[in-house]
């Protein structure tokens, strides 16, 4: 038991160091450099080196007690910055996935609603173009048929907007929502009700893959949180602005890739292992489809309570 607790504390310390302290220490270093250099000497390496040398010769930095206090202050500040970045990352994730965008404050909700409507119009036009090309492929004369390349381009155009008709203001949110849409359409499955039960029967390696993809999505959002922390530093040190912009771009790309991977794994796990859950529920074996999905959902859904007779 002692060895288990020791190993657990070691892993927690490693995660604390990796996720909070090291990124936070880098943030404090950038903030200190920006405060020292300012806007007028933003890239003056000599001035920064001179300031570091002066700080190293200060009595507080040379005494053992001062070094301990300084190290503790740096660790505390780095951890606080890391916690702030993770909190902002949670906000970034909620905005990116936009699961409850209909309940956003009135101004943001109104803007999101207009943007969703605009995305739907663009998607409808791109999808109509794609379907028209698909119909032309059946033309009796080969000369009237479009090249496959044109159809692939049309497919990429609407998929850049959303793989299914947009219902959320972000691509990542729609990508995960598309999983629920497809499963409902193909097998009459409510993913929100099904998933907790399916998770319990999934193999360990599948659950590990899904957990890792979900963690990658969270890390991408935290990177966006760091970008929000770096942005105010540009007020007194302009190089922080391109640094924050780079983080925003990288975070957006990672969020898009991670949400696509996560949604793909969710859909694949349902399609591959729905029969396993049906077997646990003693449902007759049948192929993946509306009959199997409907039978599973009837077994999992709570019955609506009967209304009490009026007294």
ZIVENFEN-V275768 format. One record per backbone hydrogen bond with DSSP energy under -0.5 kcal/mol. CO is the residue of the C=O (numbers start at 1). NH is the residue of the N-H. If there is no record, write none. Layout:
BEGIN
CO&NH / CO&NH
END
This chain:
BEGIN
1&5 / 2&6 / 3&7 / 4&8 / 5&9 / 6&10 / 7&11 / 8&12 / 9&13 / 10&14 / 11&15 / 12&16 / 13&17 / 14&18 / 15&19 / 16&20 / 16&21 / 17&22 / 20&24 / 21&25 / 22&26 / 23&27 / 24&28 / 25&29 / 26&30 / 27&31 / 28&32 / 29&33 / 30&34 / 31&35 / 32&36 / 33&37 / 34&38 / 37&41 / 39&42 / 41&44 / 43&45 / 44&48 / 45&49 / 46&50 / 47&51 / 48&52 / 49&53 / 50&54 / 51&55 / 52&56 / 53&57 / 55&58 / 58&61 / 58&62 / 59&63 / 63&67 / 64&68 / 65&69 / 66&70 / 67&71 / 68&72 / 69&73 / 70&74 / 71&75 / 72&76 / 73&77 / 74&78 / 75&79 / 76&80 / 77&81 / 78&82 / 79&83 / 80&84 / 81&85 / 82&86 / 83&87 / 84&88 / 85&89 / 86&90 / 87&91 / 88&92 / 89&93 / 90&94 / 91&95 / 92&96 / 93&97 / 94&98 / 96&173 / 98&101 / 100&103 / 101&104 / 105&109 / 106&110 / 107&111 / 108&112 / 109&113 / 110&114 / 111&115 / 112&116 / 113&117 / 114&118 / 115&119 / 116&120 / 117&121 / 118&122 / 119&123 / 120&124 / 121&125 / 122&126 / 123&127 / 124&128 / 125&129 / 126&130 / 127&131 / 128&132 / 129&133 / 130&134 / 131&135 / 132&136 / 133&137 / 135&138 / 136&139 / 140&142 / 141&144 / 141&145 / 142&145 / 147&150 / 147&151 / 148&152 / 149&153 / 150&154 / 151&155 / 152&156 / 153&157 / 154&158 / 155&159 / 156&160 / 157&161 / 158&162 / 170&174 / 171&175 / 172&176 / 173&177 / 174&178 / 175&179 / 176&179 / 176&180 / 177&181 / 178&182 / 179&183 / 180&184 / 181&185 / 182&186 / 183&187 / 183&189 / 184&188 / 189&191 / 190&193 / 190&194 / 191&195 / 193&197 / 194&197 / 194&198 / 195&199 / 196&200 / 197&201 / 198&201 / 198&202 / 199&202 / 203&207 / 204&208 / 205&209 / 206&210 / 207&211 / 208&212 / 209&213 / 210&214 / 211&215 / 212&216 / 213&217 / 214&218 / 215&219 / 216&220 / 217&221 / 218&222 / 219&223 / 220&224 / 221&225 / 222&226 / 223&227 / 224&228 / 225&229 / 226&230 / 227&231 / 228&232 / 230&233 / 230&234 / 231&234 / 232&235 / 233&236 / 233&237 / 237&240 / 238&241 / 238&242 / 239&243 / 240&244 / 241&245 / 242&246 / 243&247 / 244&248 / 245&249 / 246&250 / 247&251 / 248&252 / 249&253 / 250&254 / 251&255 / 252&256 / 253&257 / 254&258 / 255&259 / 256&260 / 257&261 / 258&262 / 259&263 / 260&264 / 261&265 / 262&266 / 263&267 / 264&268 / 265&269 / 266&270 / 267&271 / 268&272 / 269&273 / 270&274 / 273&277 / 274&278 / 275&279 / 276&280 / 277&281 / 278&283 / 279&282 / 287&292 / 289&293 / 290&294 / 291&295 / 292&296 / 293&297 / 294&298 / 295&299 / 296&300 / 297&301
END
